[in-house]
Amino acid sequence: MATLTIRLDEKLAKALDRLARATGRTKSEIVREALARAVAIARFRELRRRTLPFAAAQRLLTDEDAFETIF
């Protein structure tokens, strides 16, 4: 496992401490989960950006259009 050192402002550091105590999880667990979520969202947005022209060419302009075609 890799180690990453980050700097937090006081307000965020205190909020992280409170959350860790309230949930019984470590600060590292909370930060890893938040980072994993942020990376997944960024990947999804990039995939959506790259596939949007292909969907538009098929007249799949909304999520509903795609669901109707698939299901």
C-alpha positions as a Markdown table, in Angstrom:
| # | Residue | x | y | z |
|---|---|---|---|---|
| 1 | Met | 0.0 | 0.0 | 0.0 |
| 2 | Ala | 1.3 | 3.5 | -0.9 |
| 3 | Thr | 1.5 | 6.4 | 1.6 |
| 4 | Leu | 0.2 | 9.9 | 0.7 |
| 5 | Thr | 0.7 | 12.9 | 2.9 |
| 6 | Ile | -1.8 | 15.7 | 2.5 |
| 7 | Arg | -2.5 | 19.0 | 4.2 |
| 8 | Leu | -5.9 | 19.9 | 5.5 |
| 9 | Asp | -7.2 | 23.2 | 6.8 |
| 10 | Glu | -8.2 | 23.2 | 10.5 |
| 11 | Lys | -11.9 | 23.1 | 9.8 |
| 12 | Leu | -11.7 | 20.1 | 7.5 |
| 13 | Ala | -9.2 | 18.3 | 9.8 |
| 14 | Lys | -11.6 | 18.8 | 12.8 |
| 15 | Ala | -14.6 | 17.6 | 10.7 |
| 16 | Leu | -12.6 | 14.5 | 9.7 |
| 17 | Asp | -11.7 | 13.8 | 13.3 |
| 18 | Arg | -15.4 | 14.1 | 14.4 |
| 19 | Leu | -16.5 | 11.8 | 11.5 |
| 20 | Ala | -13.9 | 9.2 | 12.4 |
| 21 | Arg | -14.9 | 9.2 | 16.1 |
| 22 | Ala | -18.7 | 9.1 | 15.2 |
| 23 | Thr | -18.4 | 6.2 | 12.8 |
| 24 | Gly | -15.6 | 4.2 | 14.5 |
| 25 | Arg | -13.5 | 4.3 | 11.4 |
| 26 | Thr | -10.0 | 5.5 | 10.9 |
| 27 | Lys | -9.4 | 8.8 | 9.1 |
| 28 | Ser | -7.4 | 6.9 | 6.5 |
| 29 | Glu | -10.5 | 4.7 | 5.8 |
| 30 | Ile | -12.7 | 7.7 | 5.3 |
| 31 | Val | -10.2 | 9.5 | 3.1 |
| 32 | Arg | -9.6 | 6.4 | 1.0 |
| 33 | Glu | -13.3 | 5.9 | 0.5 |
| 34 | Ala | -13.8 | 9.6 | -0.5 |
| 35 | Leu | -10.9 | 9.5 | -2.9 |
| 36 | Ala | -12.1 | 6.2 | -4.5 |
| 37 | Arg | -15.5 | 7.8 | -5.0 |
| 38 | Ala | -14.0 | 11.0 | -6.5 |
| 39 | Val | -11.9 | 8.9 | -8.9 |
| 40 | Ala | -14.9 | 6.8 | -10.0 |
| 41 | Ile | -16.9 | 9.9 | -10.6 |
| 42 | Ala | -14.1 | 11.4 | -12.7 |
| 43 | Arg | -13.8 | 8.2 | -14.7 |
| 44 | Phe | -17.6 | 8.1 | -15.3 |
| 45 | Arg | -17.7 | 11.7 | -16.5 |
| 46 | Glu | -14.8 | 11.1 | -18.9 |
| 47 | Leu | -16.4 | 8.0 | -20.3 |
| 48 | Arg | -19.7 | 9.8 | -20.7 |
| 49 | Arg | -18.0 | 12.8 | -22.4 |
| 50 | Arg | -16.2 | 10.4 | -24.9 |
| 51 | Thr | -19.3 | 8.4 | -25.7 |
| 52 | Leu | -21.8 | 11.2 | -25.9 |
| 53 | Pro | -21.2 | 11.9 | -29.6 |
| 54 | Phe | -21.9 | 8.2 | -30.5 |
| 55 | Ala | -25.1 | 8.2 | -28.4 |
| 56 | Ala | -26.2 | 11.4 | -30.1 |
| 57 | Ala | -25.6 | 9.9 | -33.5 |
| 58 | Gln | -28.0 | 7.1 | -32.5 |
| 59 | Arg | -30.5 | 9.7 | -31.2 |
| 60 | Leu | -30.0 | 8.7 | -27.6 |
| 61 | Leu | -30.1 | 12.2 | -26.2 |
| 62 | Thr | -31.4 | 11.4 | -22.7 |
| 63 | Asp | -31.0 | 8.6 | -20.2 |
| 64 | Glu | -34.6 | 7.8 | -20.9 |
| 65 | Asp | -33.8 | 7.3 | -24.6 |
| 66 | Ala | -31.1 | 4.9 | -23.7 |
| 67 | Phe | -33.2 | 2.9 | -21.3 |
| 68 | Glu | -36.1 | 2.6 | -23.8 |
| 69 | Thr | -33.6 | 1.3 | -26.4 |
| 70 | Ile | -32.0 | -1.2 | -24.0 |
| 71 | Phe | -35.1 | -2.4 | -22.2 |
